[in-house]
Amino acid sequence: RIRRALDISFGEGHDLTVLCEYFPKASLSAIDHKDIHLEKLKNFEIAAYRLNIGKETTIADGALDFFIVNRVLERIKEIFCINHEVFRILKPGGLFSIGVTNNLTFRNCILGNF
């Protein structure tokens, strides 16, 4: 069961809106660097934080039981800073969901989308 979750660089917020649907009592948070994305969260009960790479968030150690990082880690240089924060904030036994883009899938190779 998810009680507290955080999505890093949530973009359009699709992952968080799915969590809202399946876990309506969960406390959801998001970190992003774009104002347009932060504004979209005002329609939902999702706390939004501005991304500040290299500095710890104000979220307490072990406070979250679910982390979403979708299509982010393969694009950044500061992977160690972000992973440090994830594992500082994630409670023992918590879940860390990582999604990465694979531009070299068979479909994209055929279509020339790489």
N, CA, C and O atoms as a MOPAC input file, in Angstrom:
PM7 MOZYME 1SCF
protein

 N      0.83600 1    -1.18000 1     0.00000 1
 C      0.00000 1     0.00000 1     0.00000 1
 C      0.88300 1     1.24700 1     0.00000 1
 O      1.86400 1     1.31900 1     0.74000 1
 N      0.53800 1     2.20600 1    -0.81600 1
 C      1.31000 1     3.44200 1    -0.91900 1
 C      0.67400 1     4.51800 1    -0.04700 1
 O     -0.50000 1     4.85300 1    -0.20100 1
 N      1.48100 1     5.05500 1     0.87800 1
 C      0.99400 1     6.13200 1     1.74900 1
 C      1.58500 1     7.47900 1     1.36300 1
 O      0.88500 1     8.49100 1     1.35200 1
 N      2.89300 1     7.48900 1     1.04300 1
 C      3.56900 1     8.72700 1     0.64200 1
 C      4.45200 1     8.42200 1    -0.55700 1
 O      5.28900 1     7.52100 1    -0.50700 1
 N      4.26100 1     9.17700 1    -1.63900 1
 C      5.00900 1     8.93600 1    -2.87500 1
 C      5.54800 1    10.24800 1    -3.42700 1
 O      4.99100 1    11.31900 1    -3.18600 1
 N      6.64600 1    10.14200 1    -4.17400 1
 C      7.27300 1    11.29100 1    -4.81800 1
 C      7.66100 1    10.91500 1    -6.23700 1
 O      8.19000 1     9.83100 1    -6.48300 1
 N      7.39200 1    11.82400 1    -7.17100 1
 C      7.77100 1    11.65100 1    -8.57400 1
 C      8.79000 1    12.73500 1    -8.91300 1
 O      8.52600 1    13.92500 1    -8.73800 1
 N      9.95000 1    12.31500 1    -9.39600 1
 C     10.99200 1    13.26200 1    -9.79200 1
 C     10.84000 1    13.56700 1   -11.26900 1
 O     10.77300 1    12.65600 1   -12.09400 1
 N     10.78500 1    14.84800 1   -11.60300 1
 C     10.62600 1    15.31800 1   -12.97500 1
 C      9.37600 1    14.69300 1   -13.59900 1
 O      9.45800 1    13.91200 1   -14.54700 1
 N      8.24500 1    15.04900 1   -13.05300 1
 C      6.98000 1    14.39500 1   -13.37600 1
 C      6.38200 1    14.76600 1   -14.72100 1
 O      5.44700 1    14.10400 1   -15.17200 1
 N      6.88700 1    15.79700 1   -15.37200 1
 C      6.39900 1    16.16000 1   -16.69900 1
 C      4.92800 1    16.49400 1   -16.70300 1
 O      4.50100 1    17.42500 1   -16.02100 1
 N      4.14900 1    15.75400 1   -17.45500 1
 C      2.71100 1    15.98300 1   -17.53800 1
 C      1.95200 1    15.41300 1   -16.33900 1
 O      0.75700 1    15.66600 1   -16.18900 1
 N      2.62700 1    14.65800 1   -15.49700 1
 C      2.00600 1    14.14300 1   -14.27700 1
 C      1.21100 1    12.87200 1   -14.43800 1
 O      0.39900 1    12.55000 1   -13.57100 1
 N      1.41300 1    12.13200 1   -15.52100 1
 C      0.62400 1    10.92100 1   -15.77500 1
 C      0.78000 1     9.87400 1   -14.67200 1
 O     -0.20500 1     9.27900 1   -14.23400 1
 N      2.00700 1     9.65100 1   -14.22700 1
 C      2.22400 1     8.63000 1   -13.19200 1
 C      1.52600 1     9.00500 1   -11.89400 1
 O      0.93300 1     8.15300 1   -11.23300 1
 N      1.59700 1    10.27200 1   -11.53300 1
 C      0.96600 1    10.71500 1   -10.28700 1
 C     -0.55500 1    10.66400 1   -10.36100 1
 O     -1.21200 1    10.33600 1    -9.37300 1
 N     -1.11500 1    10.98200 1   -11.50900 1
 C     -2.57500 1    10.92200 1   -11.61300 1
 C     -3.07400 1     9.47700 1   -11.52600 1
 O     -4.16800 1     9.22800 1   -11.01900 1
 N     -2.27800 1     8.53200 1   -12.01600 1
 C     -2.62900 1     7.11200 1   -11.84900 1
 C     -2.58600 1     6.74900 1   -10.36700 1
 O     -3.47600 1     6.05600 1    -9.87300 1
 N     -1.56500 1     7.20700 1    -9.66000 1
 C     -1.49200 1     6.93800 1    -8.22400 1
 C     -2.68000 1     7.54800 1    -7.48500 1
 O     -3.21900 1     6.93600 1    -6.56300 1
 N     -3.09100 1     8.75300 1    -7.88600 1
 C     -4.27800 1     9.39200 1    -7.28100 1
 C     -5.50200 1     8.50300 1    -7.42600 1
 O     -6.30900 1     8.37300 1    -6.50500 1
 N     -5.62400 1     7.90100 1    -8.58700 1
 C     -6.78700 1     7.05800 1    -8.86400 1
 C     -6.78300 1     5.78500 1    -8.03100 1
 O     -7.81800 1     5.40200 1    -7.48500 1
 N     -5.63300 1     5.12400 1    -7.92500 1
 C     -5.56000 1     3.84200 1    -7.23000 1
 C     -5.30700 1     3.96200 1    -5.72900 1
 O     -5.64200 1     3.05800 1    -4.96400 1
 N     -4.71900 1     5.07400 1    -5.31400 1
 C     -4.42100 1     5.29500 1    -3.89800 1
 C     -4.90400 1     6.68900 1    -3.49700 1
 O     -4.08700 1     7.57500 1    -3.24800 1
 N     -6.22000 1     6.89200 1    -3.43100 1
 C     -6.76500 1     8.23500 1    -3.20200 1
 C     -6.37400 1     8.85600 1    -1.85900 1
 O     -6.43000 1    10.07700 1    -1.71200 1
 N     -5.98600 1     8.05100 1    -0.89200 1
 C     -5.60100 1     8.58600 1     0.42000 1
 C     -4.10400 1     8.83900 1     0.53400 1
 O     -3.63400 1     9.32900 1     1.56100 1
 N     -3.36300 1     8.51400 1    -0.49800 1
 C     -1.90300 1     8.69400 1    -0.45400 1
 C     -1.53500 1    10.17200 1    -0.50300 1
 O     -2.21200 1    10.97600 1    -1.14500 1
 N     -0.47400 1    10.50700 1     0.17300 1
 C      0.08600 1    11.85600 1     0.12700 1
 C      1.10800 1    11.86900 1    -1.00900 1
 O      2.12300 1    11.17500 1    -0.94400 1
 N      0.83800 1    12.66100 1    -2.05300 1
 C      1.68600 1    12.65800 1    -3.24100 1
 C      2.45400 1    13.95900 1    -3.37400 1
 O      1.93700 1    15.04100 1    -3.09700 1
 N      3.71700 1    13.82700 1    -3.81100 1
 C      4.58400 1    14.98600 1    -4.02200 1
 C      5.29100 1    14.83600 1    -5.35500 1
 O      5.38800 1    13.74000 1    -5.90700 1
 N      5.78500 1    15.96000 1    -5.86500 1
 C      6.49300 1    15.95400 1    -7.14200 1
 C      7.60500 1    16.99100 1    -7.12700 1
 O      7.49900 1    18.03700 1    -6.48600 1
 N      8.67000 1    16.67600 1    -7.85000 1
 C      9.78400 1    17.60200 1    -8.03500 1
 C      9.97300 1    17.78500 1    -9.52800 1
 O     10.01100 1    16.81000 1   -10.27900 1
 N     10.09100 1    19.03200 1    -9.96000 1
 C     10.34100 1    19.31300 1   -11.37200 1
 C     11.06800 1    20.64800 1   -11.48100 1
 O     11.17600 1    21.38700 1   -10.50300 1
 N     11.55900 1    20.94800 1   -12.66700 1
 C     12.28000 1    22.20000 1   -12.88700 1
 C     11.53000 1    23.17100 1   -13.78900 1
 O     12.01300 1    24.27700 1   -14.03700 1
 N     10.36400 1    22.78100 1   -14.28400 1
 C      9.60700 1    23.63900 1   -15.19300 1
 C      8.36700 1    24.19600 1   -14.50800 1
 O      7.58000 1    23.45400 1   -13.91900 1
 N      8.20500 1    25.51400 1   -14.59500 1
 C      7.03900 1    26.15700 1   -13.98100 1
 C      5.72600 1    25.62900 1   -14.53800 1
 O      4.76200 1    25.46400 1   -13.79000 1
 N      5.67100 1    25.36400 1   -15.82800 1
 C      4.42200 1    24.88300 1   -16.43600 1
 C      3.99000 1    23.55200 1   -15.82800 1
 O      2.79600 1    23.30600 1   -15.65400 1
 N      4.95500 1    22.69500 1   -15.50600 1
 C      4.61400 1    21.42000 1   -14.88000 1
 C      4.15300 1    21.63200 1   -13.43900 1
 O      3.21000 1    20.98400 1   -12.98400 1
 N      4.81400 1    22.53500 1   -12.72500 1
 C      4.43200 1    22.80900 1   -11.34000 1
 C      3.01700 1    23.39400 1   -11.27100 1
 O      2.26500 1    23.09100 1   -10.34500 1
 N      2.66500 1    24.20900 1   -12.22500 1
 C      1.32900 1    24.81700 1   -12.26500 1
 C      0.23700 1    23.76700 1   -12.45300 1
 O     -0.84600 1    23.89200 1   -11.88100 1
 N      0.51100 1    22.74400 1   -13.24200 1
 C     -0.49600 1    21.70800 1   -13.51700 1
 C     -0.92100 1    20.95400 1   -12.25800 1
 O     -2.03000 1    20.42400 1   -12.19200 1
 N     -0.04200 1    20.90900 1   -11.26700 1
 C     -0.35900 1    20.15900 1   -10.05400 1
 C     -1.36000 1    20.87000 1    -9.15700 1
 O     -1.89500 1    20.26800 1    -8.22600 1
 N     -1.61800 1    22.14400 1    -9.42800 1
 C     -2.58100 1    22.87600 1    -8.61600 1
 C     -3.98900 1    22.29700 1    -8.74400 1
 O     -4.82300 1    22.50300 1    -7.86100 1
 N     -4.26300 1    21.57600 1    -9.83000 1
 C     -5.57800 1    20.96100 1   -10.02600 1
 C     -5.74900 1    19.69100 1    -9.20400 1
 O     -6.86400 1    19.19100 1    -9.05100 1
 N     -4.65800 1    19.17300 1    -8.67900 1
 C     -4.67700 1    17.94600 1    -7.87800 1
 C     -4.14900 1    18.29000 1    -6.49300 1
 O     -3.56600 1    19.35600 1    -6.29500 1
 N     -4.34700 1    17.40700 1    -5.55300 1
 C     -3.79100 1    17.62500 1    -4.21600 1
 C     -2.39900 1    17.00200 1    -4.15400 1
 O     -2.16700 1    16.02600 1    -3.44000 1
 N     -1.48500 1    17.58600 1    -4.91400 1
 C     -0.11500 1    17.09800 1    -5.00700 1
 C      0.83000 1    18.23900 1    -4.65600 1
 O      0.77800 1    19.30500 1    -5.27100 1
 N      1.69300 1    18.01900 1    -3.67000 1
 C      2.67900 1    19.02900 1    -3.27900 1
 C      3.77500 1    19.09000 1    -4.33000 1
 O      4.28200 1    18.05400 1    -4.76100 1
 N      4.14200 1    20.28800 1    -4.74200 1
 C      5.16100 1    20.45300 1    -5.79300 1
 C      6.37400 1    21.17000 1    -5.23300 1
 O      6.25600 1    22.13100 1    -4.47300 1
 N      7.55500 1    20.67800 1    -5.62800 1
 C      8.82900 1    21.26400 1    -5.22100 1
 C      9.65400 1    21.56800 1    -6.45800 1
 O      9.60800 1    20.82900 1    -7.44200 1
 N     10.40200 1    22.64800 1    -6.40500 1
 C     11.32200 1    22.98700 1    -7.49200 1
 C     12.58700 1    22.14900 1    -7.32900 1
 O     13.13000 1    22.02100 1    -6.23200 1
 N     13.04500 1    21.58200 1    -8.44700 1
 C     14.25400 1    20.77600 1    -8.47100 1
 C     15.46200 1    21.64400 1    -8.15100 1
 O     15.63000 1    22.72200 1    -8.72300 1
 N     16.30700 1    21.17000 1    -7.23100 1
 C     17.52100 1    21.88500 1    -6.85600 1
 C     18.63500 1    20.85500 1    -6.71700 1
 O     18.94500 1    20.40200 1    -5.61600 1
 N     19.22600 1    20.49400 1    -7.84300 1
 C     20.23900 1    19.43100 1    -7.87900 1
 C     21.42800 1    19.81100 1    -7.00700 1
 O     21.91700 1    20.94100 1    -7.04300 1
 N     21.87500 1    18.84500 1    -6.23000 1
 C     23.04200 1    19.04600 1    -5.38900 1
 C     22.70500 1    19.48500 1    -3.97400 1
 O     23.59400 1    19.56000 1    -3.12600 1
 N     21.44100 1    19.77700 1    -3.70200 1
 C     21.03200 1    20.16700 1    -2.36000 1
 C     19.94800 1    19.21900 1    -1.88400 1
 O     19.09900 1    18.77800 1    -2.65900 1
 N     19.99200 1    18.91200 1    -0.59200 1
 C     18.97400 1    18.02800 1    -0.03400 1
 C     17.62200 1    18.72200 1    -0.02500 1
 O     17.53300 1    19.94000 1     0.12900 1
 N     16.58300 1    17.93600 1    -0.19000 1
 C     15.22200 1    18.46800 1    -0.08400 1
 C     14.88900 1    18.65000 1     1.39100 1
 O     15.66800 1    18.26700 1     2.26400 1
 N     13.74800 1    19.22400 1     1.65800 1
 C     13.29900 1    19.38200 1     3.04000 1
 C     12.50500 1    18.16800 1     3.51800 1
 O     11.96200 1    18.17100 1     4.62300 1
 N     12.44200 1    17.14700 1     2.69600 1
 C     11.72500 1    15.92200 1     3.05700 1
 C     12.58200 1    15.11600 1     4.02400 1
 O     13.77400 1    14.92100 1     3.78800 1
 N     11.98100 1    14.64900 1     5.10600 1
 C     12.71100 1    13.94100 1     6.16200 1
 C     13.24100 1    12.59200 1     5.69200 1
 O     12.70500 1    11.98900 1     4.76200 1
 N     14.29000 1    12.13100 1     6.34200 1
 C     14.85600 1    10.81000 1     6.07600 1
 C     13.78000 1     9.73700 1     6.26500 1
 O     13.02900 1     9.77000 1     7.24000 1
 N     13.71000 1     8.79800 1     5.33900 1
 C     12.78300 1     7.67300 1     5.45400 1
 C     11.31400 1     8.04800 1     5.42500 1
 O     10.47800 1     7.30300 1     5.93500 1
 N     10.98600 1     9.18700 1     4.83800 1
 C      9.60700 1     9.68000 1     4.86200 1
 C      8.70300 1     9.07100 1     3.79400 1
 O      7.48300 1     9.06100 1     3.95800 1
 N      9.27400 1     8.56900 1     2.71400 1
 C      8.45300 1     8.09900 1     1.59000 1
 C      8.54100 1     6.59000 1     1.41600 1
 O      9.57300 1     5.97900 1     1.69200 1
 N      7.43800 1     5.99700 1     0.95300 1
 C      7.46900 1     4.56000 1     0.70200 1
 C      7.38600 1     4.21400 1    -0.77700 1
 O      7.37200 1     3.03700 1    -1.13600 1
 N      7.32900 1     5.24100 1    -1.65400 1
 C      7.31500 1     4.96200 1    -3.09100 1
 C      7.92800 1     6.13400 1    -3.84200 1
 O      7.55100 1     7.28700 1    -3.63400 1
 N      8.86600 1     5.82800 1    -4.70700 1
 C      9.55200 1     6.82500 1    -5.52700 1
 C      9.34700 1     6.48100 1    -6.99300 1
 O      9.45500 1     5.31800 1    -7.38100 1
 N      9.05200 1     7.48500 1    -7.80700 1
 C      8.93200 1     7.30400 1    -9.25300 1
 C      9.98700 1     8.16500 1    -9.92600 1
 O     10.06700 1     9.37100 1    -9.69000 1
 N     10.79200 1     7.53600 1   -10.76300 1
 C     11.75300 1     8.26400 1   -11.59300 1
 C     11.60600 1     7.68200 1   -12.98900 1
 O     12.17400 1     6.63600 1   -13.30300 1
 N     10.83900 1     8.37100 1   -13.82100 1
 C     10.50900 1     7.85500 1   -15.13900 1
 C     11.12400 1     8.74000 1   -16.22200 1
 O     10.80500 1     9.92400 1   -16.33100 1
 N     12.00200 1     8.14900 1   -17.01100 1
 C     12.64500 1     8.84300 1   -18.13600 1
 C     13.44600 1    10.06900 1   -17.68000 1
 O     13.35900 1    11.14200 1   -18.27700 1
 N     14.23000 1     9.88300 1   -16.60600 1
 C     15.02900 1    10.97700 1   -16.05800 1
 C     16.50100 1    10.57600 1   -15.92100 1
 O     17.38500 1    11.28100 1   -16.40700 1
 N     16.75800 1     9.45900 1   -15.26800 1
 C     18.12900 1     9.10700 1   -14.90400 1
 C     19.07300 1     8.96500 1   -16.09100 1
 O     20.27100 1     9.21900 1   -15.96500 1
 N     18.54200 1     8.56100 1   -17.24400 1
 C     19.40600 1     8.40200 1   -18.40800 1
 C     19.75700 1     9.73300 1   -19.05700 1
 O     20.55300 1     9.76500 1   -19.99500 1
 N     19.18600 1    10.82300 1   -18.58300 1
 C     19.39000 1    12.13200 1   -19.20600 1
 C     20.20800 1    13.10600 1   -18.37800 1
 O     20.47400 1    14.22100 1   -18.82900 1
 N     20.61000 1    12.71700 1   -17.18900 1
 C     21.26000 1    13.68000 1   -16.30100 1
 C     22.67800 1    13.26400 1   -15.93100 1
 O     23.02700 1    12.08400 1   -15.95900 1
 N     23.47900 1    14.25800 1   -15.58600 1
 C     24.83900 1    14.01100 1   -15.12100 1
 C     24.87800 1    13.80700 1   -13.60800 1
 O     25.78600 1    13.16000 1   -13.08700 1
 N     23.89600 1    14.35800 1   -12.91000 1
 C     23.88700 1    14.37300 1   -11.44400 1
 C     23.21300 1    13.13600 1   -10.85800 1
 O     22.52000 1    13.23200 1    -9.84500 1
 N     23.40700 1    11.99400 1   -11.47400 1
 C     22.72100 1    10.77800 1   -11.05100 1
 C     23.06800 1    10.39700 1    -9.61000 1
 O     22.21900 1     9.86800 1    -8.89300 1
 N     24.30400 1    10.65700 1    -9.18100 1
 C     24.68900 1    10.28400 1    -7.82000 1
 C     24.00600 1    11.17600 1    -6.78800 1
 O     23.61800 1    10.69800 1    -5.72200 1
 N     23.85300 1    12.46100 1    -7.08700 1
 C     23.13300 1    13.37400 1    -6.17900 1
 C     21.68200 1    12.94200 1    -6.03500 1
 O     21.14300 1    12.90300 1    -4.92900 1
 N     21.06300 1    12.62400 1    -7.14100 1
 C     19.65400 1    12.23200 1    -7.10300 1
 C     19.47900 1    10.89800 1    -6.38600 1
 O     18.57900 1    10.75100 1    -5.55900 1
 N     20.33000 1     9.93000 1    -6.69500 1
 C     20.22200 1     8.63800 1    -6.01100 1
 C     20.46600 1     8.76800 1    -4.51500 1
 O     19.82300 1     8.07900 1    -3.72400 1
 N     21.38100 1     9.63800 1    -4.11800 1
 C     21.62300 1     9.87400 1    -2.69400 1
 C     20.33800 1    10.36200 1    -2.01300 1
 O     19.97200 1     9.87300 1    -0.94400 1
 N     19.66300 1    11.32300 1    -2.63600 1
 C     18.41800 1    11.84700 1    -2.08200 1
 C     17.31900 1    10.78800 1    -2.05900 1
 O     16.57900 1    10.67400 1    -1.08200 1
 N     17.21700 1    10.01500 1    -3.13600 1
 C     16.19200 1     8.96500 1    -3.18300 1
 C     16.37200 1     8.01600 1    -2.01200 1
 O     15.41600 1     7.73500 1    -1.28900 1
 N     17.57400 1     7.52500 1    -1.81800 1
 C     17.78100 1     6.52300 1    -0.77800 1
 C     17.82700 1     7.12900 1     0.62500 1
 O     17.66000 1     6.40500 1     1.60600 1
 N     18.04500 1     8.41300 1     0.73800 1
 C     17.94000 1     9.08700 1     2.03600 1
 C     16.47300 1     9.20000 1     2.44100 1
 O     16.12300 1     8.97700 1     3.60000 1
 N     15.62900 1     9.54200 1     1.49100 1
 C     14.21700 1     9.81300 1     1.76300 1
 C     13.36900 1     8.53800 1     1.77500 1
 O     12.37100 1     8.46900 1     2.49300 1
 N     13.74900 1     7.54600 1     0.99900 1
 C     12.97600 1     6.30300 1     0.90000 1
 C     13.09200 1     5.50400 1     2.19800 1
 O     14.19200 1     5.27100 1     2.69800 1
 N     11.95300 1     5.09200 1     2.73300 1
 C     11.98100 1     4.31500 1     3.97200 1
 C     12.49300 1     2.90300 1     3.68500 1
 O     12.38200 1     2.43200 1     2.55300 1
 N     13.04600 1     2.22500 1     4.67900 1
 C     13.47900 1     0.84100 1     4.48500 1
 C     12.31200 1    -0.01800 1     4.00300 1
 O     11.22800 1     0.01600 1     4.58400 1
 N     12.53800 1    -0.77900 1     2.95100 1
 C     11.49600 1    -1.61500 1     2.37400 1
 C     10.61400 1    -0.87900 1     1.37500 1
 O      9.68300 1    -1.46400 1     0.82100 1
 N     10.90200 1     0.40900 1     1.14100 1
 C     10.12200 1     1.19100 1     0.18400 1
 C     10.43200 1     0.77600 1    -1.24600 1
 O     11.38600 1     0.03600 1    -1.48700 1
 N      9.63600 1     1.24500 1    -2.18600 1
 C      9.77900 1     0.88200 1    -3.59600 1
 C     10.34200 1     2.05200 1    -4.40500 1
 O      9.98000 1     3.20900 1    -4.19000 1
 N     11.23100 1     1.72400 1    -5.33400 1
 C     11.85700 1     2.71100 1    -6.21200 1
 C     11.57000 1     2.28000 1    -7.64200 1
 O     12.17100 1     1.32600 1    -8.13500 1
 N     10.66100 1     2.97400 1    -8.30900 1
 C     10.26400 1     2.64700 1    -9.67900 1
 C     11.07700 1     3.48300 1   -10.66100 1
 O     10.99400 1     4.71100 1   -10.66700 1
 N     11.86300 1     2.80000 1   -11.49000 1
 C     12.71400 1     3.47300 1   -12.46900 1
 C     12.25200 1     3.08300 1   -13.86800 1
 O     12.11500 1     1.90100 1   -14.18600 1
 N     12.01700 1     4.08300 1   -14.68700 1
 C     11.69700 1     3.84300 1   -16.09300 1
 C     12.72000 1     4.58100 1   -16.94600 1
 O     13.02400 1     5.74400 1   -16.68100 1
 N     13.24800 1     3.92300 1   -17.95600 1
 C     14.22400 1     4.56500 1   -18.84100 1
 C     13.75300 1     4.45500 1   -20.28800 1
 O     13.08500 1     3.49800 1   -20.68200 1
 N     14.12200 1     5.45600 1   -21.05100 1
 C     13.78800 1     5.47100 1   -22.46700 1
 C     14.74900 1     4.56200 1   -23.21300 1
 O     15.95100 1     4.56100 1   -22.94900 1
 N     14.21700 1     3.79800 1   -24.13600 1
 C     15.05700 1     2.95600 1   -24.97600 1
 C     14.78400 1     3.34000 1   -26.42200 1
 O     13.87700 1     2.80400 1   -27.05900 1
 N     15.57100 1     4.26600 1   -26.92600 1
 C     15.36600 1     4.74700 1   -28.29100 1
 C     15.78000 1     3.73700 1   -29.35200 1
 O     15.45200 1     3.90900 1   -30.52600 1
 N     16.49000 1     2.69500 1   -28.96100 1
 C     16.95700 1     1.71500 1   -29.94200 1
 C     16.07400 1     0.46700 1   -29.97800 1
 O     16.54500 1    -0.62300 1   -30.30500 1
 N     14.81000 1     0.62700 1   -29.64500 1
 C     13.89200 1    -0.50100 1   -29.75600 1
 C     13.75100 1    -0.87600 1   -31.23000 1
 O     14.01900 1    -0.06600 1   -32.11700 1
 N     13.33600 1    -2.08800 1   -31.47000 1
 C     13.17300 1    -2.57400 1   -32.83800 1
 C     12.24700 1    -1.66000 1   -33.64200 1
 O     12.53800 1    -1.32700 1   -34.79000 1
 N     11.13200 1    -1.25700 1   -33.03300 1
 C     10.16800 1    -0.38700 1   -33.70800 1
 C     10.81500 1     0.92800 1   -34.13300 1
 O     10.64600 1     1.36200 1   -35.27300 1
 N     11.55600 1     1.56500 1   -33.22000 1
 C     12.18900 1     2.84300 1   -33.54900 1
 C     13.28900 1     2.69100 1   -34.59600 1
 O     13.49600 1     3.58800 1   -35.41200 1
 N     13.98600 1     1.57400 1   -34.57600 1
 C     15.03100 1     1.34800 1   -35.59800 1
 C     14.40500 1     1.24000 1   -36.98300 1
 O     14.93200 1     1.79300 1   -37.94800 1
 N     13.27800 1     0.52900 1   -37.08500 1
 C     12.60100 1     0.38800 1   -38.37400 1
 C     12.07400 1     1.73200 1   -38.86200 1
 O     12.18300 1     2.06600 1   -40.04200 1
 N     11.49800 1     2.50200 1   -37.92900 1
 C     10.91800 1     3.79500 1   -38.31000 1
 C     11.96800 1     4.90500 1   -38.45000 1
 O     11.66300 1     5.99100 1   -38.94300 1
 N     13.19100 1     4.63500 1   -38.02000 1
 C     14.23300 1     5.64500 1   -38.08800 1
 C     14.10100 1     6.71900 1   -37.02000 1
 O     14.56000 1     7.84500 1   -37.21000 1
 N     13.47200 1     6.37600 1   -35.89000 1
 C     13.24500 1     7.34200 1   -34.80300 1
 C     14.34400 1     7.25900 1   -33.75300 1
 O     14.05100 1     7.03200 1   -32.57900 1
 N     15.57000 1     7.43300 1   -34.13600 1
 C     16.65200 1     7.40400 1   -33.14200 1
 C     17.67000 1     8.44500 1   -33.44000 1
 O     18.65500 1     8.57200 1   -32.71300 1

